[in-house]
């Protein structure tokens, strides 16, 4: 975004003055090896308050983001990941100088912010998100009746200024005004909705720490269904009025979310959030995403009828990915391998194939010569981050190998201990291995090295699986494969 020369020069002068006073700019990257431009190291966000207006007919968004943060250093300058046009910036109620690179909003406050001090940043902005490209990505999806802000690993910068990395979680208030008759769905609980002068304002609140990419809005014509789950928590499901022939199959799947969460709670520990539900838009965007408290599912998942595998998968992410997020995106196995294995556990519960039978099938269906074994599940690279076999299937195979090695009691204790240790924060694969070894009392380094970090099909110890020339295909494979194909083809 172009700025005046005077503004640019003033920003440089202010930055220099602040540095001379003892502060320094926050690093414009948190150092993620897959996405080296993401985030800023100078502050930690505690809360985002987003008060916006959106016009579906033009895709125009405008409003104010109020961001509450704490300086992690004596801070002379900092940045947000952001691609829209900025109208003004206040820092602690004083006008701040700012520039935009198209992917970063760089802010120079009027004076250095002391380490540990609280910061209130108010950014007024506007733009057309569907016309924005950030680092080669166009992630905002305009639809016939609204829009979808749903994507991984990046989405936030297309609609609000953010420290866009899972290591900086925050709570949220998301308030969006749209023309009457249009609905806005987001995370957490629906605090209120009210109409005035032809506009309805929808107010959503998330009270638990939430990663930026897991914060979403779905705007359009929706049927909102509100109820209370067996655990007493509010359930809000939203179905587009334009789903078409897949509508009933979608409802038959998503409405079982409380049942799925109750079962997953017995395996992973108490459900970690304040609300639950799901969203099915009226456009086939090709994937599902585990948005915190409210996953979004493309209608294509329900082409062949109800699909419980995807409901199980995305809601398992509420623990593995949402409650505990990746420290670096290279740790993606901690998200996708665990959610994929949850599908195997559901198959076992439903009598459609045990986890061992699924292990045998998938292991023996891919010969050692298959190049997919070359992908390192524990560090697949940005290009293979969402590989269907390399991350999802081999990730689930890894967890079953762990289960076989330590026994059921220790295995499920490991899953619960991992969540308890890192809940509402983030974690690494090495930290998970440490928890697994501590809980099981067994050395597991070699197992994980072979399954996660060796570019070859792992060899199997006696008793882990039987080699089949033509492996038996469990009943659940068809649905699991269909689900995985959509999950892995995505955006990502």
Secondary structure, DSSP 8 states (H G I E B T S, - for coil): ----HHHHHHHHHHHHHHHHTT-EE--S----SSSTT---SSEEEEEEEEEEEEETTTTEEEEEEEEEEEESS-EEEEEEE--SEEEEEEETTEE-EEEE-SSEEEEE-SS-B-TT-EEEEEEEEEEEGGG--BTTB---EEETTEEEE--SS--GGGTS-B--STTS-EEEEEEEEEETT-EEE-SSEEEEEEEETTEEEEEEEEEEEE-GGG--EEEESEEEEEEE-TTS-EEEEEEETT-GGGHHHHHHHHTTHHHHHHHHHHHH-S--SSEEEEEE-SS--S-EE--TTSEEE-GGGGTTS--HHHHHHHHHTTTBTTTEEESSGGGTHHHHHHHHHHHHHHHHHHTS--HHHHHHHHHHHS-TT-GGGGS-TTS--GGGTT-IIIIIIHHHHHHHHHHHHH-HHHHHHHHHHHHHHHTTEEE-HHHHHHHHHHHH-S--HHHHHHHHH-SS-----TTS----TT----TTHHHHHHHHHHHHHS--
